[in-house]
Structure formats: structure tokens, C-alpha cells
Amino acid sequence: MQASGIKRMIGIFGAVASCAAVLAPPVVSLVADHARVAGSLEIALRHHSVNPEASLRTADNVGTVKLRLIGADGEMLLQRGSEPAWPRVTREATVKLADGEEARLEVEGSLRSAFQIIPLLTLIGILLGMLVYYVGCVLPTRVIDRVLSALRVQNRRFDLAVNNMSQGLCFFDGDARLIVCNDRYLEMYGLPAGSVPPGTTLREIVDRRFEVGSHPKMTPEEYVVWRSSLAVIDRPVDTVSHLINGATILIRHRPMPDGGWVATHEDITDAEDGKQRLAQQMQRFDAALNNMPHGLSMFDADRRLIVCNRKYKEMYRLPAHLAVPGTLYEDIIRYRQDTNQEVSDRALYEREARERADRNKAMHYRKPLMDGRIIQIDFEPMFGGGWVTTHQDITQATEAEAKISHMAQHDALTALPNRTAFREKLEAALKAPDRDTSVAVLYLDLDRFKVVNDTLGHALGDELLEAVAGRLKLCIDDTDTIARLGGDEFAIIQTAAKQPDAATELASRIVSAIAYPFDLERHQGVTIGTSVGIALPRVEDDPVSILEHADLALYFAKANGRGGYRIFDPSMARDMLSRRAMERELRHAFENNQLELHYQPIINLESGRIVSFEALLRWNHPERGILPAGEFVNLAEETGLIVPLGKWVIEQACAAAAKWPLDVKISVNLSALQFHGRTLALHTLSALERSGLSPQRLDLEITESVLLHESETVMTTLRGLKDLGITITLDDFGTGYSSMRYLQQFPFDRLKIDRGFVAGVLDNKECAAIVDAIIGLGNGLGRTTTAEGVETAEQMRELRNAGCIEAQGYYFSPAVPEREIGALWAKIHRAAA
């Protein structure tokens, strides 16, 4: 019953009591007076029936009562008493007289005496009623209010506690009807607030959960049967329910004495996921631990094993009973000692191990075992005592280190000391007190090695380098050091000898030894050469400057025609400075339009007319005058300037040729460096489009040296240019190492006969035979042959008679500026006519 109902009932009871208290006295008085009148009437009647007089006498004693006896005819037979005071009460009755006649007896009495005491009685009643109300209503109500207030506080606390639970909570009675559930229960199963009020059956709740999709993977009937089966169990039961929405719910079922049950529902989805992730992490940790390439062991502060991985057990071949947690470290060491898997001095090692543990400091050390292995151990102390170590078998690594150390100081191919070792040796040699007279450094590289390497293959090139190293070893004394600095470069430190005579003698022996043909395993009679640069240390020289001087001397030795040697002198440095100055001047000339093209005509020997011009680069030097390309092209190639310079030459040549007759072509020489970066085709196309020159009128000339550098790249570029209609010429044909092979690889349009062969065509049988062979080969292959360097009419006639198709040279005209082409044209065409 609610508190308000209880208070209302108490109020009603109090009001009734109050009214009773107030009305009881006057009512009692009125009843008393009324009884008194009725009693008087009864007395009168009783006596009147015998003797009226007696009755009236008796009535006189009534007091405030008036009696009247009225006959049947209305006659007043008798009247006694006085008029009673107001308020009055009257009673009447029919009576028989003594003579047998009937009469009406009226009795009238006053109630004033009763009404006079009503106020007093009322006041008393009110007071009594108030007392009764306070005792029976107010006082109990206050007590009840305090009790109910305490109950309300408790209820609010209970509601807060229940509805703020992290678990869902529900009570069911013995009929499987809901008594109460908290908000978390509704939220967990997606049930709207108020959708399952008290009294809802389990089946109704199940149906609602199936409607919102918060149920296990079973039918409603199966779920009800399953849940009902738990209800009849008289002991606590914990179950896990997997909902179709992916949630996992832990249900703790607790039976109640009345046959119902209380259950908590906890969403353990995250916890289960966490457990699964933890299990996965543990699996991964276990997999990582047992798949480590190193052994790992962990010991606690009591020197007992915590964990070790599979590699550790395998490394020391530990039996199963020694690999379990809790095993003493000493037992493991004792087993390893007994099986020769420890150091020979066990006592020493034990002492060192304890010292390491006591120092509580990370460290790394190597331990040679009695079985020959070397173990690298990384020791790491743990907080609170104990340690963890990793064990790596570095036996092979140690052997490899020795090899690597040797390799770091030696060339892998030739086994000679390398640049690093050479420098160390040179530093040591320069510390000798007589270094100025006993020490010399020789620097050399191989002539034509790149040609051999590229044409015969890198494997044969490596074999050749090994053979060269062998010959060089035979040339030096035991006190000398020879090193391979890289590629085909070698250096020698000569000591304990009289300089410079000993150095020049050694250089001569080396040049002669390398010039002798090499008979290799897969190729016989390979011929190369070498040039040698010599540096004699001065007081102020260090290893770097000495090598630079030897390298500079080598440069000048090669510039003198190769196959010789030069000793460094300061003038070489000055000359090199001069060369560097020329390099700067060349860049300045290119940027300031000091370079120009001259054009040498190519004549058809049959018609005598100009069929093409070869564009030749000239430097209009402000001090030295017009310089031919041979004086600066090599420098341009060395500095990389040849690439932008070559692009400019193609653009200028195409622009000039566009002004000539349509049957006249233009020839442009290409450098090997222009093929690097694969931009040559793009630059050529750009020049043709800008000038409007037809690709069929452009001829590109290359030498065999171009094909020696990245030959596949070069061939791909040449094929692309030829597909555009551009003709390709092989310049200086016959001077290369394998000219015939290049003819097979690429269908050149024209073969140019080197001027060296042309110069001897009249008086040198070998030259004449070579020229005849080239012309015959060109005609047989359908290639145009062009002779360079024709200087006399006799040479011209000889070449024409041999079948050569074109020629160029001073006999016809030197190269002229573009402005002079018109006059040259007219002159040659008049002669042809």
C-alpha cells in the first residue's frame, strides 16, 4: 500500500473519531429526554387505564412535560403541566377510558436541558477528537513519513545502484514473469524503455529480443527451452551466450527460494576479444621466441630458469628436464661442461659470470667453447634481479670476419692489396728516413682493356686482369707492394731502391711484360698495353698528393702515345692547370657563341657533284684563332660539355641544310657520350622539326668507339633513328677491333674509309688491299663507301677505279663557313661540268 493511501485512511479514522466525540454528548441527552417523555406517556397510559386521576397525578411529576387527554369528539378531557420550553418533543397514543371509550393522549416535553449542555459537550468532544486525531493520525503519520522517507531514499539508492550496474540485471518469479530489470539489461539487448514492464513473461521478452536481433543463433523456442532449463536448476550456473550481432554475453544465473531467479548479464565481447588477442599475442610471442635465430634464456634473482627458447635448447642440446622453468643455472652449466659445450676453465667462467651479474650492467662478450664453437652472448640484467641473455653461434661469422678483414684489404679478383691497404702501406713507407731517395710510386692502367672487356666479355676481362696481376708480381721485388686500385688501374710502391733509376727500370719491365700477348683459357693472343706514371715523394708530399702526381704523370704518358712512362715534374701540374683553364675557356666559348660550324663537301666520284656536307666544329678563339675540333673535343668529352655541344651542332647543321637543294644531305658526327641518358633521339627529332629538314637528308656518323659503350643501348637508339629515315654511317671503318661484327649487328647505310688507309693507297700495298677490301665489302653489302682525306687527283682516280662511290678531302675543298658554301658550290659544279 502506498504512503498516501495509508495517510488517507488514518485521516478518515481521525475524522470519524472527532465527529463521534463532538456529537455523542448532545445525542445522549436528546435520547435521554426523549426517553423521559416516552416514559411519562407509558406511565400515564398505564395508570390512566385504571384511573385517570391517578395517571394525571403521576404526570405532574414529569416536570417539563405537558399532558393532554382528548376525547373522541375532540373535547379536552384533561390537561396537566405547563408549556415546555423550546425545543419540544411530542408523543401521542390512543387509549381506552374506564368506561370503555377511546381517547387520544398527547405528551409534550422540552429538550432545552439537553441543548444547554451541547456546547460544552461539543468543546469536550472537539478536544477529545483532536487528541484522538493526533494520537491516532498525526503521530503515526509522522512516524510513517519518516519510515517512508527512509524507504524512498533506500529505493532511490537501490535504483541508482541497479541502473548504474555495468551488468544487466533481471529478476523473475516462479512463474517466469519479470519482477524487475535494470536499464543496462534493456540497453544490452536493444529493448526500448518500458517495453518489458514487470509481469512480462520470459517468452514475451525472448520474442522482443528476436525482433530486435539480440538473440543467440537459435530459434525462439530453442532459446526458451534452454533458458527454462536453467530456471529449474537449484544451483548457481554461469553460461556464455553468443548473439548474432556479434556480442558475447556472460549470464550468471542464481536461483531464489520462491522458485524464481535472478540473473546478471555481462557483455564480455571486448574481454573475449582481448583474451583472443592476448592468446594470439602469446602465440605470436611464442612463435617469435622459438623462431629467433639466436638462443634466449632468462633467469631470476635465484638463478633459476624462467624461460628459454627452442634455439637455446638446440644450441646446447639440453634435455627436456633441464629446459623447464625453475631449473638451476648451475645445473645447466654443469651439463654443458660435461658435454664440452662450455669453456675449458669452468671456475674462471663461473667467477666471471657472477661478476657480470653483480655488476648489474649490460655487456657483450664472446665465449669460445671446448667443441670449437664461438658463442656471442649479450647479457642484460633485469630489474629486481636476474638476467636475460641471447646466444649466437658466431663461429662461421668469426671466420667470415677474418675473410672480410682480408677482403677489406685485398682485391677480390686478383687477391692483390686494394686502395685502402695501398694507402696504409704508403703511409708506412713515407715514414722511412730515406724516403726521398728510396721510395717511388708507379701508377698504371691498361690500354685497350675496355675494348677487350666489352667485345670479348666481362668474364674474359676478369681473366685478363688476373693474368696482368700475375705478370706484375713477377716484375717487382719482395720489398715492393703492388695493389689494384680499381678497374684496370694498378699501383706499385717501390722501396729500398735507388731512385729514380729503379723506378724507370721497373716501369720499362712492366710495359714490356704487359705488351706481350696473353693466352687466356678461352681466347689466345689477347694484346693490350700499358702506360706508367711515376711519382717520387718530396718532403711536403703526403699519400694523397703522391698518388695525384703519379696519376698526372700517367695522363701525360698516355698523351704521348701510350706504351711508355713519365716521371712527375711540377711542369705537369702547370700544364694541367693550363688544361683546366682551357676547359673554362671552352665553356665560356660555348656560352658566348665563339663556336661555329664549317662544312666540308662530300663528292660523288662518278658525277663530280656535291651530294653531302660534313659539319665540322670549329672554335673561333679570340687569341689563338680558328681551332679544329681535334684540339678541344676530347676536353669537351672529359668535362661532359659534349652533350649540350652535340645538341647545338645538330640544331645548327639541320638549320643550315634546310636552305640547300633537296638532294644534298648533311652529316653530323656523334660522340659516345651523346648516347648516355637516351635523349639523343629526342634532340634529333626536335632539331628536324624546328628546321623543317627531312629526316632522309640527315646522316649521323659514329665510330666503333661509340659501339663499345653500352652497345645494346647504342644499337637500340640507332635503330630508332634509322626507322625515322635517318641514315647511319660507320666512320673510320677498319681501324676498330671488330668492325665486321658491327656490320653484322647493324645495317649501316655508309662506310667511311679512314684517311690513314687512303693516304697509303698509292704506295702501300697493305693500305691498297684494305681499301679494296672495304670498297668490295661495301658494294657487296649494298653500302655506300666514302673515302676520307683525299688530297690528290691520283688518289681520287685510284679510289674511283676501285669502285668507291664518294670522297672528301682537301683535293676537293677544306671545310668552309656557311657563308662560303655558295661560292664553293658554284666552283665544284663548274669543274664537274
QUIRA-V256149 format. One line per field, one symbol per residue. ss: DSSP state (~ for helix, > for strand, _ for the rest). psi: psi as a letter, one per 30 degrees, with the letter a starting at -180 (. if undefined). burial: 1 if it has 16 or more other C-alpha atoms within 10 Angstrom, else 0. A space follows every 50 residues. Layout:
ss = ???
psi = ???
burial = ???
//
This chain:
ss = __~~~~~~~~~~~~~~~~~~~~~~~~~~~~~~~~~~~~~~~~~~~~~~__ _~~~~~~~~~____>>>>>>>____>>>>>_______>>>>>>>>>____ _>>>>>>>>>_~~~~~_~~~~~~~~~~~~~~~~~~~~~~~~~~~~~~~~~ ~~~~~~~~~~~~~____>>>>>____>>>>>_~~~~~~____________ >~~~~~~~~~~~___>___~~~~~~~~~~~~_____>>>>>>>____>>> >>>>>_____>>>>>>>_~~~~~~~~~~~~~~~~~~~~~~____>>>>>_ ___>>>>>_~~~~~~~___~~~_____>~~~~~~~~~~_______~~~~~ ~~~~~~~~~___>>>>>>_____>>>>>>>>_____>>>>>>>_~~~~~~ ~~~~~~~~~>______>_~~~~~~~~~~~~____~~~~_>>>>>>>>_~~ ~~~~~~_~~~~~~~~~~~~~~~~~~_____>>>>>>__>>>>>>______ ~~~~~~~~~~~~~~~__>_______>__>>>>>>>_______~~~~~~~~ ~~~~~~~~~_____>>>__~~~~~~~~~~~~~~~~~~~~~~___>>>>>> >>>>_____>>>>>>>>>>>>___>>>>~~~_~~~~~~~__~~~~~~~~~ ~~~~~~~_______>>>>>__~~~~~~~_~~~~~~~~~~~~___~~~>>> >>_~~~~~__~~~~~~~~~~~~~___>>>>>>>_____~~~~~~~____> >>>_~~~~~_____~~~~~~~~~~~~~~~~~__>>>>_____~~~~~~~~ ~~___>>________>>~~~~~~~~~~~~~~~_
psi = kleeeeeeeeeeeeeeeeeeeefeeeeeeeeeeeeeeeeeeeeeeeeffe jeeeeeeeffffchkkkkkklfggkjekklllkllkllkkkllklklegf lklkkkkklkgeeefffeeeeeeeeeeeeeeeeeefeeeeeeeeeeeeee eeeeeeeeeeeefgkflkkkkkafghkkellleeeeeeggklkffilkfk leeeeeeeeeefhillilleeeeeeeeefeffkglkkklkkjlfgflkkj kjkjllegfalkkkjkjgeeeeeeeeeeeeeeeeeeeeefgkflkkkkka fghkkellleeeeeeghkleffgkkfkkeeeeeeeeefghglleieeeee eeeeeeeefhkklklkjklfgflkkkkjkjllkglalkkkkkjgeeeeee eeeeeeefflkeefglkaeeeeeeeeeeeffkfgffffkkkkkllkkgee eeeeefleeeeeeeeeeeeeeeeffllfflkkljfkbgklkkjklhlkkg eeeeeeeeeeeeeffkkkjlegkkhkkaallkkkkkklefkleeeeeeee eeeeeeeefgglgalkkklffeeeeeeeeeeeeeeeeeeefghfklklkk kkkjfefglkflkkkkkkjikfefakklefffeeeeeeffffeeeeeeee eeeeeefffllfgklkkkkklefffkfhfeeeeeeeeeeefgkkffgkkk kllffeffjheeeeeeeeeeeefffkkkkjlhkffleieeeeeeekikfk kkkkfeeefgfegjeeeeeeeeeeeeeeeefgkkkkklhkfleeeeeeee ffgkellllfeeklkllefgeeeeeeeeeeee.
burial = 00000010011001101101110011001100110011011011101110 01001100110101111111100000001010010001100000111000 00111111111111100100110011011111100111001000100100 00000000000110111111111001111111111101101000010001 11101111110001110001001100000110000000001110001111 11111100011111111100000000000000000000110001111111 00111111111110010100011000111001101110001110000000 00000110010000001111001111111111000111111111000000 00000011111001011110111011001100001011111111111011 11111000011111111110011011000111111001011111111011 01110111111011100100000000011111111110000010011111 11111111000111111100010000000000100100110001111111 11111001111111111111000000000001101110001110111111 11111111000001111111111110000110111011001011101111 11110111101001101100110001111111110000000100001111 11111011101000001101110111010000111111111000110111 001111111001101101001001000100000
//
